[in-house]
Amino acid sequence: MQKSLIIQDAFLNRVRKEGITVCLNMLDGTKMRGLVKGFDSFVLMFEDAKAQQVMVYKHAVASIMPDRGVDFADAEN
């Protein structure tokens, strides 16, 4: 049985592995720029431009914008 692709996980894993800088647009209107260092079902471990690690709850994120395109052609779950 083939596992279905979970786009959120594939996207976050790709930007993490490739070190792609992203901009987190938060629900309160603030923006955070940096790297995704890890994630689970509820949180993102994020490193900002000052190399500070921040744990961000996913429910507080409105959108995630990568600095460049993210290829899902060979994405695995």
C-alpha positions as CSV (number, residue, x, y, z in Angstrom):
1,M,0.0,0.0,0.0
2,Q,1.4,3.4,-1.0
3,K,1.5,6.2,1.5
4,S,-0.2,9.4,0.5
5,L,1.9,12.4,0.1
6,I,1.5,15.0,2.9
7,I,2.3,18.3,1.2
8,Q,3.0,20.2,4.4
9,D,5.6,17.6,5.5
10,A,7.2,17.4,2.0
11,F,7.5,21.2,1.7
12,L,8.9,21.6,5.2
13,N,11.3,18.7,4.8
14,R,12.6,20.1,1.4
15,V,13.2,23.6,2.7
16,R,14.9,22.1,5.8
17,K,17.2,19.8,3.8
18,E,18.1,22.3,1.2
19,G,18.6,25.2,3.7
20,I,16.1,27.4,1.8
21,T,15.5,30.7,3.6
22,V,11.8,31.2,4.3
23,C,9.6,34.0,5.6
24,L,7.0,33.0,8.2
25,N,3.9,35.3,8.0
26,M,2.3,35.1,11.4
27,L,-1.4,35.5,12.1
28,D,-0.7,38.7,14.1
29,G,0.9,40.3,11.0
30,T,4.6,39.9,12.1
31,K,7.1,38.3,9.8
32,M,10.0,36.1,10.7
33,R,12.8,35.3,8.3
34,G,15.2,32.4,8.6
35,L,15.6,28.6,8.3
36,V,13.4,25.7,9.2
37,K,15.6,23.4,11.4
38,G,12.9,20.8,12.3
39,F,9.2,20.3,12.7
40,D,6.5,18.0,14.0
41,S,2.7,18.0,14.0
42,F,2.5,21.1,16.1
43,V,5.7,23.2,16.0
44,L,8.5,24.5,13.7
45,M,12.0,24.8,15.1
46,F,13.2,27.9,13.3
47,E,16.5,29.7,13.2
48,D,16.4,33.5,12.6
49,A,19.0,35.7,11.0
50,K,20.8,36.1,14.3
51,A,21.1,32.3,14.6
52,Q,18.6,32.3,17.5
53,Q,16.5,29.2,17.6
54,V,12.8,29.8,18.0
55,M,10.0,27.3,18.5
56,V,7.0,28.5,16.6
57,Y,3.5,26.9,17.0
58,K,2.1,26.1,13.6
59,H,-1.4,27.3,14.5
60,A,0.1,30.8,14.7
61,V,1.5,30.8,11.2
62,A,-0.6,32.2,8.3
63,S,1.8,31.3,5.5
64,I,5.3,30.3,4.7
65,M,7.1,31.8,1.7
66,P,10.3,30.3,0.5
67,D,13.0,32.5,-1.2
68,R,13.0,30.3,-4.2
69,G,10.8,27.6,-5.7
70,V,10.5,24.2,-4.0
71,D,10.4,21.2,-6.3
72,F,8.0,18.4,-5.3
73,A,8.6,16.2,-8.3
74,D,10.4,13.5,-6.3
75,A,9.0,14.4,-2.8
76,E,8.6,11.5,-0.5
77,N,6.6,11.2,2.7
